[in-house]
């Protein structure tokens, strides 16, 4: 199981989340998704307009519970120049064991 969350204070806009190139849902600030997937290696990405994050590869084992946090890498000012120059890393994806 993978819980994907986005912090409450992450600004406006909807992140489209994909696992293995299949859209699994969307995240607004404060939202979360729970995705069940088979054991093995999976690729997770997030995208909003011209910015994206990932890919992040996660290894899922039987019964594993993981949490991924998706948030803007440079704060929530959409006109920060880094959103244009570093657009493929503008969404930070971090994985940790779920508590």
GIRAKA-V465392 format. One record per backbone hydrogen bond with DSSP energy under -0.5 kcal/mol. NH is the residue of the N-H (numbers start at 1). CO is the residue of the C=O. E is the energy in kcal/mol with one decimal. If there is no record, write none. Layout:
nh=NH co=CO e=E
nh=NH co=CO e=E
This chain:
nh=2 co=35 e=-2.8
nh=3 co=66 e=-2.9
nh=4 co=2 e=-0.6
nh=4 co=33 e=-2.9
nh=5 co=3 e=-0.5
nh=5 co=68 e=-2.7
nh=6 co=31 e=-2.3
nh=10 co=7 e=-1.1
nh=15 co=27 e=-2.9
nh=16 co=47 e=-3.1
nh=17 co=15 e=-0.5
nh=17 co=25 e=-2.8
nh=18 co=45 e=-2.3
nh=19 co=22 e=-2.5
nh=20 co=43 e=-3.2
nh=22 co=19 e=-1.3
nh=24 co=17 e=-2.7
nh=25 co=17 e=-1.1
nh=27 co=15 e=-2.5
nh=30 co=6 e=-1.1
nh=30 co=7 e=-0.7
nh=31 co=28 e=-2.3
nh=33 co=4 e=-2.9
nh=35 co=2 e=-3.1
nh=40 co=60 e=-2.8
nh=42 co=58 e=-2.8
nh=44 co=56 e=-2.9
nh=45 co=18 e=-2.2
nh=46 co=53 e=-1.9
nh=47 co=16 e=-1.8
nh=48 co=51 e=-2.7
nh=51 co=48 e=-2.9
nh=52 co=87 e=-2.9
nh=53 co=46 e=-2.5
nh=55 co=44 e=-0.5
nh=56 co=44 e=-2.4
nh=58 co=42 e=-2.9
nh=58 co=56 e=-0.5
nh=60 co=40 e=-3.2
nh=60 co=58 e=-0.6
nh=64 co=61 e=-2.4
nh=66 co=1 e=-2.6
nh=67 co=96 e=-3.4
nh=68 co=3 e=-3.1
nh=69 co=94 e=-2.6
nh=70 co=5 e=-2.8
nh=71 co=69 e=-0.5
nh=71 co=92 e=-2.0
nh=73 co=90 e=-3.1
nh=74 co=75 e=-0.6
nh=75 co=72 e=-0.7
nh=78 co=76 e=-1.0
nh=80 co=77 e=-1.9
nh=83 co=80 e=-2.2
nh=84 co=81 e=-1.5
nh=85 co=81 e=-2.1
nh=86 co=82 e=-2.5
nh=87 co=84 e=-0.5
nh=89 co=86 e=-1.9
nh=90 co=52 e=-0.7
nh=90 co=87 e=-0.7
nh=91 co=52 e=-1.7
nh=92 co=71 e=-3.3
nh=92 co=90 e=-0.5
nh=93 co=91 e=-0.5
nh=94 co=69 e=-1.9
nh=94 co=92 e=-0.5
nh=96 co=67 e=-2.5
nh=98 co=65 e=-2.6
